[in-house]
Amino acid sequence: MNKSIRILPAALVLAFAAALPAAAQTQPAEPTMTQKAENAGERAWDATKSGTKKAVNATENAGEKAWDATKSGTKKAVNATENGSKKAWKSTKNTSKKAWNSTKKGTATAVDKTENVASRAGGAVSNTATAAADKTRQVGDKIGEKIPGTAQNEAAKKP
């Protein structure tokens, strides 16, 4: 019996030793406050990372959209400026042509009217000069009739 007394405490120690790690590994039903805080911190960190990624992506997308809109607006402004310049040039060219044609026509009309007036004036001067010359000749003929030896005097003697 002496041996069994020694074996019994050894068996109890072994059984107790085997139960201790199992009891240590068993978790309580509810997490502790520390574990709750750690879990909340991890969830907050994950949410912050996710929110930051979303914010970065949104900022990049907005930046790209703004850049595309700026490029598009700039292209439209350049095209509008080019079109406006072309229209202004065509308008200036057409106006210049019209002004030149009007000037040519006005000058031609003025020349024609001046020629007509000059022609009439020249005709009037010519007619006046011819009439004056005719009257001068008639007066000269009258005077010549009275002077002996002139052709007019000889012609006046013949009946």
Sequence and secondary structure as in RCSB ss.txt:
>XXXX:A:sequence
MNKSIRILPAALVLAFAAALPAAAQTQPAEPTMTQKAENAGERAWDATKSGTKKAVNATENAGEKAWDATKSGTK
KAVNATENGSKKAWKSTKNTSKKAWNSTKKGTATAVDKTENVASRAGGAVSNTATAAADKTRQVGDKIGEKIPGT
AQNEAAKKP
>XXXX:A:secstr
 HHHHHHHHHHHHHHHHHHHHHHHH   SS  HHHHHHHHHHHHHHHHHHHHHHHHHHHHHHHHHHHHHHHHHHH
HHHHHHHHHHHHHHHHHHHHHHHHHHHHHHHHHHHHHHHHHHHHHHHHHHHHHHHHHHHHHHHHHHHHHHHSTTS
HHHHHHH  
